[in-house]
């Protein structure tokens, strides 16, 4: 009987040891870090982006190590032809961000190899879309807290700018404006619904007649895809809206600059 008790105690001790070993090494028990996607990178992923636009989204989402392929000096980014050195940088990335409309997207995908995780970015400066993309990228990078902080600061700045622009409405009334399809976000910032849109192709004679008949006072053109004066002889004032951030990869100046141009066009300071 004594021997049985000793054997039973030994088996129980062995079982406990094995259980502790399995628990310490196993998965599915909640021990995996929340930001498991970036845990092996110390929470600081290396991000390569095609342009400063994607780069600014990445920075807003909390990425600190961001390399941009297309130089900011290139006025129309889709025209850029990536160099071998650009593609080499892509191969060292943890994440590669690009826009599907960029003609070199296929080269970027090929250069990324098996290590990097590719992520398409919806490049639109519409406030709601920007926040959604930043939150999505924050979850991808494991930097949700940084992305949330940025979104809060963005909301405060956007509300202030929008209020300032609407305060410059001529006679307190929303102006009639026409917008290029990729600058409609700036009309929203101004609190105005476009009476018409055009592009990205050049305006046709039929479109010219249709848009001019709406008697807009402002035309919000895309500085990166301008085809010249959009509505000649219409009396509308045309302003150039810049979509791409600068080399500091800060999105907020894009909205500040658009607000300043809008206020100026409306007769405000």
Buried (B, 14 or more C-beta within 10 A) or exposed (E): EEEEEEEEEEEEEEEEEEEEEEEEEEEEEEEEEEBEBBEEBEBBBBBBBBBBBBBBBBBBBBBBEBBBBBEBEBEEBBEBEBEEEBBEBBBEBBBBBBBEEBEBBEBBBEBBEEEBBBBEBEBBBBBEEBBBBBBBBBBBBBBBEBBBBBBEEBEEBBEEBBEBBBEBBEEEEEBBBBBBEBBBBBBBBBBBEBBBBBBEEEBEEEBBEEBBEBEBBBBBBBBBBBBEEBBEEBEBBBBBBBBBBEEEBBBBBBBBBBBBBBBEBBEBE
